[in-house]
Amino acid sequence: MAAKDGAQDMGLLMDLEASEHQAGRAFVVESDAAEATLGTDLVDEDAENDPYAPLAARMRPRSLAEYIGQSHLLGPDKPLRQALERGRCYSMIFWGPPGVGKTTLALLIARSTHSVLEQISAVASGIKDIRAAIERAQARKRRGLRTILFVDEVHRFNKAQQDAFLPYIENGTITFIGATTENPSFQVNSALLSRARVYVLKKLSAEELSHLIDVTLSSERGLASFHLTFDDRVRQALIALSDGDARHLLSTLEMLSDEAAPLPDGHRVITYAMVGAVAGRRLIQYDKGGDAYYDLISAFHKSVRGSSPEGALYWYARILEAGGDPLYVARRLLAIATEDIGLADPQAMQVGLNAWDIFTRVGEAEGERAIAEAAVYMALAPKSNHLYTAFAQARADAQKLPSFEVPLYLRNAPTKLMDELGYHQGYRYAHDYPNAYAAGECFLPEELHGRRYYEPSERGYEQRLRQMEQYLRQCDALAPASEQRYSPEHARAKMAELKRYAPDLFSDEAGRNPSHT
């Protein structure tokens, strides 16, 4: 029965191969020997001894102890690390940006579990290559050897190609490891996802990239023989340019090692200007946490607040060219939407969220344009900081004034005792009154009766809100005395008491003119 199933599975692969050729996707193989090596050269395990191999290949970690990054997966107490140390492995998919160690981790897993690593790149492989890899895995299984089939860029395989792995994952012929830079929820079919655990790999942090630089400079496999030296400005530029991509960092460092200028003491120096030349564009000073960083962000924010789409686009472009994070700008736009636009255009907040969503869902190129669109929209939107200052005033009152009691009529009475104590009694249900408004009611503590926080402006949508507020105030003024919680004189008296108690809350500094970025 097993032999019959295997024959059926292989027949399925042959049918898929035939359909690929009919669709114009023929893969040329020069000989049987060449076919046997297809897909096995993604990782050259002898690269560390090859002086002509790229630096990134020579520095590839040889053990988990040398692996840099992904501590959320490979920390000492993490399940994946513990499983590998016990020699156990299961099918999985690595999802993360380029240069974070997906291929390397697959190699280390194979070593840790004493498995043979079969490698296929979905960019250049088809069903014929899958079939050849499966045949080799079946032969190893008969000899008692485990095979890990690593598929790079697995999202590039179509559904039929991805389905071809399923029976061999099921019967244990292979342990499947896929790598993808795209969201597997959208790019990997559900049948394969259900048989593999998804691990998210993150960009390397600045500290991890700095550690990688130190290891590379001191390693005989790396650049120890070059005796390189450079200042912290160069180090930070390298880290910023790599943007969490270890391979990019090592490639840039390798190019710089060839350009390094010799010093009398035998060392070779890399200058900041060299980094800019190798990077292929002018380096803009953008030290995160430094003055230049805040200057660019400040100019961008002030341009949007000042209703200048030209300034917003220019400073945003400067931030991007300096290596800034587009999502930091997206976050700043959301701050602008609530601080500088507010209820003058409530749609601005949704525009900002949509731009962020496009960046995370679609990708960098489209996402950067979406953020630019949001920046222009907000620059031209009507401006009002009245909600911002109103909230600041309310926060100041909450921080500086006593914790006034919640009025009994605003409390719920879920128990008989609370009802007997007067909870909820006297509450006026808004929907029982004309236009769903209980005119003359007070929803603040008695001590704050008459306190006003939000005063709509006459710009944008706040014009309508201002009309509504004026209407409600008129209703309050015309309400019969029997329906007014407190009299107007009571409100004036309470505000006079509050001014004597906390005069600073009524100064211009208490929320009306908050500090600006």
N, C-alpha and C positions, 0 to 999 in steps of 0.2 A: 504493500500500500504506500509506504514512504517513497519507494522508487517511482511508483506511478505518479504520486503527487509532484515529486521533483521533476519528472518528465513534463507534466502539465505546466508547472511553473516556468520551466525553460522554454516550453512551447509558447507561452505568453510573451516571454521576452523576445523570442524570434519574431512573433507577430508584430510586436511594437517596433522592432527594428525595421521590419519591412515597411510599416506605415511611415516611419521617419524618412526612408529613402523615397517613398512615393511623394512625400511632402517637400522633397528637395533638400533634405538634411542628411546628405551622405557624408560619412567620415572616412577619409582615406587612411589606410594602414598599409605600410610598405611591405611588411613581412610578419610572420607569426611571432618572431622574436620582438619586433617592434611593438606588436599588439600586447605582448605580455608585460611590457614596461609602461604602457600607456597609463597615465594617472598616478604614477608612483614617484614623480619628481617634484611634487609640491614642496617637499621638505628634503633637503640634502643633508643627511645626518653626518656626512664627512666634511661639511662646509667649514667647520672650525679649523681644519688642517689645510684648507685650500687658500693660499694667499690671494688668489684672484676672486674669491667669493665676496659678495657684498658684505659690508660690516654688519648689517642686520642679520645676515645668515650666520656669520662667524660667532656672533654674540648670542645666538639662540640658546636659551637656558637648557642645561643638560639634566636638571632635576627640579623637583618642586621647590627645593630650597633656594634655587637660583632664580625662580620665577618672580617677577616684579609686577605687582598690581593684583587686582581682583581679590583683595583680602576678605571681601564679604562672601566669597565662595570658597576660598582656600585657606582661610585662617585656621589655626590649630584646632579649634573646637567646631568647625563647620562640617556638616554631614558629608559633603563631597570630598573634602580632604580626608576625613576618617575612612570613608569607603575606599579611597585609592590606597591609603596606607594598609588596608586589609587585603588589597589586591582584588577588590570587587569593582565592577563597572556595569553600567546599564546604558541603554540608548538615550541619547540626549541631543539637544540642539543649542548651539551657542549663538546668541543674538547680541551684536554689538558693533560699534563703528570700526573702521579699518585700523590696524596697527595696535590692537589692544591684547593680542596674544591668543586668538582663537585657534589658529593652526598649531601653534606651539603647545597649547594645552592639550590638544588631541594627541600630539606626539608623546607628551609626558604621561598621559593616561595610558597609552599603549605600553610604554616602558614600565610604568608602575604595576600594570596588570599582566606583564609578560605576554603581551599580545602582538600579533603581526599587524602592522598598520598598512592598509590599502588606502590609496589616496586618489580621489577623482575630483577634477574641477568641472563644475557644471557649465563653465563658460565654453570649454572646448571639448566636452565629452557628450556622448549620447548613449542610447540603449545598448549599442554594441560594446561599449566600454564597461557599462554596468554588468552585462552578461559575462564578460571576461573576468571581471573582478569577482563576481559571484562564483564562477567555476573554480577560480583559485582558492576562494574561501571554503568551498565544499571539499576540495582536495585536502586542505589543511585540517578541516574538521574530522575527516576520516583518519588523519594522523594524530588526532588529539590536540590540535593547536587552535587557539582562539584567534579570530580575525576581527579587528575593528575597521570598519569601512568609513573613512572620513570623506565627506562630500563638501567641498568648498563652494560657496555661493549657491547653496542648495535651492534658493528661491528662483534661480534661473531655469531649473528643470520644470517642465510642464506637469500637469496632474498625472498623465500616464507614466511618465518617467519616475515620478515620486512613488506612484503605486507599485512600481516594479520591485521596490525594496521590501514591501510589506511581508510577503510570505517567508522571506529569509530572515527577517527580524523575528517573526513569529516562531520559526523552527530552530532558532539559535545559530543559524549558519553565520550570521554577522551580528556584531554590536554596532549599531548605527550612530555616528556622530556627524551632525550637519553644522555648517557655519553659515551665517547670513548677516548681512548688514541691514536687511529689511524686516519689518515687523512680521514674524512668522504667523501671526493670527490672520494676516491677509495673504501671505505669499506661500505658505506651506499648507498642504491640504490637511483636512481634519483627521483623516485616517492615520497619517504619519504623525501628526501632533499627538494623537492619543497614545502612541506607542513610544514616545520620547519625552523626556523631561526638558523643559526649556530653562536655560540659564541666561540671565542678562549680564553681559560683560560691559564694564564701564570704561570710559576714558581714563587714562592714567592721570593721577593728580600731579600738581606741580612738585610736591615732595617726592613722589615716585619717579618722575622724570629726572629730577635732580640727582636722585640716587643712581639711576641708570647711567647718567653722565659720569658720575664718579667711578662706577664699576667699569665702564668702557675705557676710561682714561688709565685705569690701573691694571687692566687685564692684558695678558700676553696675546689672547685671542683678539683683543680689541686694538687700542691705540697706544698701549704703554710704550712701545718703541719710538713713538713720535715725540714724547716728552712735551706734550702740549700744555700751554698755560693761557688763561684768559681771566678777565675780571668778572665780577658778579653781573655787570650790565649785559655782557655777552651771554652768560648763563641764562638770565631771565629772558633775553630775546630768543634764544634757542627753545626754551620751554614754551614761550608764547606762540612762536611760529608752528611748533609741532601740534598744538591744540590737543594734547592728550594722546597723540599717535606716536608710539615708540619707534615704529619703523621709519616714520618721517624724521623723527629726531636723529636717529642713527645715520640715516642717509645724508642729512644736512651736515652732521658732524664729520662724516667721512669726506664730504666735499671740502669742508673747511680745513681738514687736516692736510690736504694737498696744497691749499693756499697759504697755510700758516707761514709767517716770516721767521727765519732763524734769528736767534739771539746769541750773543758771545758766550753765554754759559752753557750752550748746547740745547737749550729749550727752544721751542717754536711757539710763537704767540699768535693768537687769533684775536683780531680787533673787531670792534662793533661795526665798522664800515665793511669789513669782509662778510659779516653776516648778512648785511643788506645786499651786497653784490651777489652772494650765493642764493639768497632768497628770491632773486629775480625782480625785486621791486624795492622801492625806497622804504626803509624802516621808519615808522613814525613812533616817536616816543610815547608809550602807552603803558606805563608801569602801573598795574592795578594796585590801587592803594596810594599812588603818588599823585602829585599835583596835576600832571598832564592828564591823567585819567579823569579826575574830577572836573578839570577845565572843559574837556570835550563833552562830558555828560551835562555839565551846567549850561554850556552853550546850546546844546540840543534842547534841553528843557525850556530854557528861556525863549528860544526861537518858536517853539510850539505855543507856549503861553502868550508870546507876543504876536501870534497870528501871522507868522512868516513861513509859508511852505518852503520857500527857497532855503532859508536858514535851517529848517528842520531836515530837509533832504541832504544839504551839504554836510552838516555836522554828523548826521547818521552815517553818511558815506565815509567820513573821516574815521569814525569809530570802527567801522568794518575794516577799512584798510589798515588800521592800526592793530588788527587782531582782536577787536572787542567782540564780546558775545552778543549776537543779535537778540537773544532772549532777555538780556539785561535791559536793552532798549525797549523791548515789549513790556517788561515789568514797569519801566519808567512811564510808558504811555498809559498804562492802567492807573498809575499814580496821578498822572495829569488829568485823566478822565474824571477822577473823583475830587481832585484838588482845584483844578483851574477851569474845568468845564462844568462839572457837577450837573445839576438839574436843568441848566440852560439847554443841554442836549443829552438826555439820558442814554441815547443810542450810542454815544461815544464809547461807553464802557463795553458794549457788545462788539463794536468794531474792533476794539483792542483785543478782546478775548478771541475773536475769530481769527485775527492775524496770528496770535500765539498758536492757536489750534492748527492753522494751515502749516506753520513752520514745523510743528511736531509730527503732523500726519503725512505731509507731502514731501518735505525736504528743504534743504538749505536755500537753493536758488529761488524756488517759489515762495518760501517762507520769508526771505529777506524782502522780496517785492511786496508781500502782504503787509509786512511791518512798515515799509515805506508808505504804502497806501493809507494805513492807519495814522501815520504821522501827519500826512497832508490833510486828512479828514479832520483831525483834531486841531491842526493849526488854523483851519478855516471855520471851525465850529464856533458858535457863540460862547463867550466865556463868562463864568460866574464862580466866585469862590465862596458864595454865601452859605452853601451847605457845609463846606470845609470849616468855615469860621464858626458856624452854628454848632457843629459837633465838637469843635475845640472848646467852645464855651461850656457845653454840657459836661465834657470831661473835666474841665477845671472846677465846675461846681461839685461834681461827684468826688473829686480829690480833696478839695479844700473845705467844703462845708460839712457839718455833722451829717450822720447817716439818718436822715429824717424818716420817720415811720411811714410805711405804706398806709394810706387812709383805709379805714375799715370797709368802706363801700367798694373799694377796688380789690378787696381780697375775696378769694373763694371760700366757701363754707362746706367742705366735704363731710364734716362730722356734725352731730347734733350739738356738741359742746361749742364748736366754732359758731354755729348759728345762734346759740344762746348768748354768745359774747358779742354779737352784732356784726360778725363778718358778713359781707356781701349785702347787708341791709342798706337800702337807699340807692343801690346801683341803678342807673338809668340805662336801659338797653337801647342802643342807638337806633335799632331797626323799628322800635316802637314809636318813633318820632318822625315828623315830616323830613323828607330828604335824608333819612337815616342819620340825623344829627340831633343830639340832645343839647340844645342851645343852653348856654349858661353853666355847663358842667365844668369841673376842674379835674384834670387828670395828673396833677402834680401834688406833692405834699402841701399841706396848707401853708407852710412857711415859705413856699416858693410860688404861691398864687400871684399871678401877674407877671411872672418871669417869661421873657420871650427869647428864643434862641434863633429860630430860622425866619429870616425876612427875605422873601424872593426878590430877585432883581427884576428889571424890566427888559431883560434880554432873553431871546430864544424862548424855549418852552416855559421858562420861569414867568413869562408874562401871563400865561394861563394860570400857573400856580398862584401868582400874586392876586389875580382876580378871584380865584377860589378862596384864598385866605381872607381877602377883604369881605367877601360875602359871608364867610363864617363868623368873622368878627362883628359884622352888622347884625347877624342873627343873635349873637350873644348880647349885644347892646339892647336889642329889642325884646329879649326874652322877659316874660313876667317875673317879677321879684320872687314869686313862689317857686320858680323853676331854676333860679340862679343859686348855685352852690354857695357862693360868697358874693358880696356886693362889690361894685367897682371901688368903693372907698376902702374895702378890705384889701383889695389888691394893691392900691397905692400905699397903704400903711405897711404892708408886708415888704414891699420893695424898698420903702424908706428904712425899715429895720435892717434889711439885708445889706443896704449900702453902708449903714453905720457899722455893721458887723464885719463885712468883708469888702471894703472899698476897692481893693485891687481887682476884684472880679468885674468891676464896671469900668476899668481903665481900658484904653485902647490896646494895651499889651495883652489883655486877657482874652485872646481868641480873635478879636477883630482884625488884628494885624500880626498874624503868626509869622514866625521866621520862615524865610523863603530859601529854597535851594537855587 
